[in-house]
Amino acid sequence: MSKRQSSFMLIVSLLISGVVFLQMGLYLISILAGWNVRFNLVEVCHSWIKAFGLSSLEYVLDGFVVYTLLFAIWKIGLHWFHAARMKKRFELYKENALTIAMNQTYNSGKKEIIVISYPAPVAITVGLSRPKIVVSTGLMSLLNDDELTAVVYHEMYHKESRDPLKIYLLSLCSSTLWYIPILKWCHQKYRIVNELLADGFAIEKQATSVNLGSALLKMLKVGKQETMPFAYASFADTSVNYRIDYIVNPFMDIQLKLPRRVVFLSAMIFSLICALFIYALA
């Protein structure tokens, strides 16, 4: 499993989504500012629709674009609301003494790990601009020192790679532009790849997969972690089967093949819907 795969899925998703949102943004600017965007595909596709006698679709297309933009704004606002709410809860349940001790142990005193008082085992990385690792007292009581270190190393990879931000962008693209199925595939597979990369980092740091494997099994026995309504990278709620295979045999190369049907369907939808429906605005 290579980092090239995760980078490929991230870039493909952002490129597809970027083209769609850029054209929509240019169109809105042209309306609000009275700016005539020359050579914009909006005008080209709109003239095609009129040429084929489909001018009645203009209203449908307008509604579709408005829906997409409003849905994107709603998703962004919802994320920031829940993230701000959860940040306050983390501060409320923060264990100051344990937080200081954990940061001294793993980060030379830097404030990058937060320990919260919570009975269930929690190990997540949160924050889009300045990600932090959050672990619970329930996790610390469940695992031994070596297992806890493996989990922290795993989350450190997510923090250094800024995975919460990347996961958030992929989630936003796939949910807002749900009619392009390759975006959902990239979002799901990106999480799998990056969990394996984080596992590989932890195994490399400890020179063994025993601690990581036992920590994962203990957390799975306790039960699946509760999902949260904002972007985060979690230790034990994603791609468990792939990760168990990888931990048993870290030298195994797990390849994720592009589904031809999804690629073909996405290409068709991107060409037809994005070009004709999103770009084709009067």
LINMOUR-V16997 format. One record per backbone hydrogen bond with DSSP energy under -1.0 kcal/mol. NH is the residue of the N-H (numbers start at 1). CO is the residue of the C=O. E is the energy in kcal/mol with one decimal. If there is no record, write none. Layout:
nh:NH co:CO e:E
nh:NH co:CO e:E
This chain:
nh:7 co:3 e:-2.3
nh:8 co:4 e:-2.4
nh:9 co:5 e:-2.2
nh:10 co:6 e:-2.2
nh:11 co:7 e:-2.7
nh:12 co:8 e:-2.6
nh:13 co:9 e:-2.0
nh:14 co:10 e:-2.3
nh:15 co:11 e:-2.5
nh:16 co:12 e:-2.4
nh:17 co:13 e:-2.5
nh:18 co:14 e:-2.5
nh:19 co:15 e:-2.2
nh:20 co:16 e:-1.6
nh:21 co:17 e:-2.8
nh:22 co:18 e:-2.5
nh:23 co:19 e:-1.9
nh:24 co:20 e:-1.8
nh:25 co:21 e:-2.5
nh:26 co:22 e:-2.6
nh:27 co:23 e:-2.1
nh:28 co:24 e:-2.2
nh:29 co:25 e:-2.4
nh:30 co:26 e:-2.3
nh:31 co:27 e:-1.6
nh:32 co:28 e:-2.8
nh:33 co:29 e:-2.8
nh:38 co:36 e:-1.1
nh:40 co:37 e:-1.3
nh:44 co:40 e:-1.2
nh:45 co:41 e:-2.8
nh:46 co:42 e:-2.2
nh:47 co:43 e:-2.0
nh:48 co:44 e:-1.5
nh:49 co:45 e:-2.2
nh:50 co:46 e:-2.0
nh:51 co:47 e:-2.2
nh:52 co:48 e:-1.8
nh:53 co:50 e:-1.5
nh:54 co:49 e:-2.9
nh:57 co:54 e:-2.1
nh:58 co:55 e:-1.7
nh:61 co:57 e:-2.9
nh:62 co:58 e:-2.6
nh:63 co:59 e:-2.4
nh:64 co:60 e:-2.2
nh:65 co:61 e:-2.4
nh:66 co:62 e:-2.5
nh:67 co:63 e:-2.5
nh:68 co:64 e:-2.2
nh:69 co:65 e:-2.5
nh:70 co:66 e:-2.7
nh:71 co:67 e:-2.6
nh:72 co:68 e:-2.1
nh:73 co:69 e:-2.4
nh:74 co:70 e:-2.5
nh:75 co:71 e:-2.4
nh:76 co:72 e:-2.3
nh:77 co:73 e:-2.6
nh:78 co:74 e:-2.6
nh:79 co:75 e:-2.1
nh:80 co:76 e:-2.2
nh:81 co:77 e:-2.1
nh:82 co:78 e:-2.3
nh:83 co:79 e:-2.8
nh:84 co:80 e:-2.2
nh:85 co:81 e:-2.1
nh:86 co:82 e:-2.6
nh:87 co:83 e:-2.1
nh:88 co:84 e:-1.6
nh:89 co:85 e:-1.5
nh:90 co:86 e:-2.5
nh:91 co:87 e:-2.0
nh:92 co:88 e:-1.9
nh:93 co:89 e:-2.3
nh:95 co:115 e:-3.4
nh:99 co:95 e:-2.5
nh:100 co:96 e:-2.4
nh:101 co:97 e:-2.2
nh:102 co:98 e:-2.6
nh:103 co:99 e:-2.2
nh:104 co:100 e:-2.1
nh:105 co:101 e:-1.8
nh:106 co:102 e:-2.4
nh:107 co:103 e:-2.1
nh:109 co:103 e:-2.2
nh:110 co:107 e:-2.1
nh:112 co:110 e:-1.9
nh:114 co:133 e:-3.2
nh:116 co:135 e:-2.4
nh:117 co:93 e:-3.0
nh:118 co:116 e:-1.0
nh:124 co:134 e:-2.4
nh:125 co:233 e:-2.6
nh:126 co:132 e:-2.6
nh:132 co:126 e:-3.0
nh:133 co:112 e:-2.8
nh:134 co:124 e:-3.3
nh:135 co:114 e:-2.5
nh:136 co:122 e:-1.7
nh:137 co:116 e:-2.0
nh:138 co:118 e:-2.1
nh:140 co:136 e:-1.8
nh:141 co:137 e:-2.0
nh:142 co:138 e:-1.2
nh:143 co:139 e:-2.1
nh:148 co:144 e:-2.6
nh:149 co:145 e:-2.2
nh:150 co:146 e:-1.9
nh:151 co:147 e:-2.1
nh:152 co:148 e:-2.4
nh:153 co:149 e:-2.5
nh:154 co:150 e:-2.1
nh:155 co:151 e:-2.3
nh:156 co:152 e:-2.3
nh:157 co:153 e:-1.6
nh:158 co:154 e:-1.3
nh:159 co:155 e:-2.3
nh:160 co:156 e:-2.9
nh:161 co:157 e:-2.1
nh:162 co:159 e:-1.1
nh:163 co:158 e:-2.4
nh:166 co:162 e:-1.7
nh:167 co:163 e:-3.3
nh:168 co:164 e:-2.1
nh:169 co:165 e:-2.4
nh:170 co:166 e:-2.4
nh:171 co:167 e:-2.6
nh:172 co:168 e:-2.7
nh:173 co:169 e:-2.4
nh:174 co:170 e:-2.5
nh:175 co:171 e:-2.2
nh:176 co:172 e:-2.3
nh:177 co:173 e:-2.5
nh:180 co:177 e:-1.9
nh:183 co:180 e:-1.8
nh:185 co:181 e:-1.9
nh:186 co:182 e:-2.5
nh:187 co:183 e:-2.1
nh:188 co:184 e:-2.4
nh:189 co:185 e:-2.7
nh:190 co:186 e:-2.3
nh:191 co:187 e:-1.5
nh:192 co:188 e:-1.4
nh:193 co:189 e:-2.8
nh:194 co:190 e:-2.6
nh:195 co:191 e:-1.7
nh:196 co:192 e:-2.0
nh:197 co:193 e:-2.2
nh:198 co:194 e:-2.2
nh:199 co:195 e:-2.3
nh:200 co:196 e:-2.5
nh:201 co:197 e:-2.0
nh:202 co:198 e:-2.1
nh:203 co:199 e:-2.6
nh:204 co:200 e:-2.4
nh:205 co:201 e:-2.2
nh:206 co:202 e:-1.8
nh:207 co:203 e:-1.6
nh:213 co:209 e:-2.4
nh:214 co:210 e:-2.6
nh:215 co:211 e:-2.1
nh:216 co:212 e:-2.3
nh:217 co:213 e:-2.3
nh:218 co:214 e:-2.3
nh:219 co:215 e:-2.0
nh:220 co:216 e:-2.1
nh:221 co:217 e:-2.1
nh:222 co:218 e:-1.5
nh:223 co:219 e:-1.3
nh:233 co:125 e:-2.2
nh:235 co:123 e:-2.2
nh:243 co:239 e:-2.0
nh:244 co:240 e:-2.6
nh:245 co:241 e:-2.0
nh:246 co:242 e:-2.2
nh:247 co:243 e:-2.9
nh:248 co:244 e:-2.4
nh:249 co:245 e:-1.9
nh:252 co:249 e:-2.1
nh:263 co:259 e:-2.5
nh:264 co:260 e:-2.9
nh:265 co:261 e:-2.6
nh:266 co:262 e:-2.6
nh:267 co:263 e:-2.3
nh:268 co:264 e:-2.2
nh:269 co:265 e:-2.6
nh:270 co:266 e:-2.9
nh:271 co:267 e:-2.1
nh:272 co:268 e:-2.9
nh:273 co:269 e:-1.8
nh:274 co:269 e:-1.4
nh:276 co:272 e:-2.4
nh:277 co:273 e:-2.4
nh:278 co:273 e:-1.8
nh:279 co:274 e:-2.0
nh:281 co:279 e:-2.2
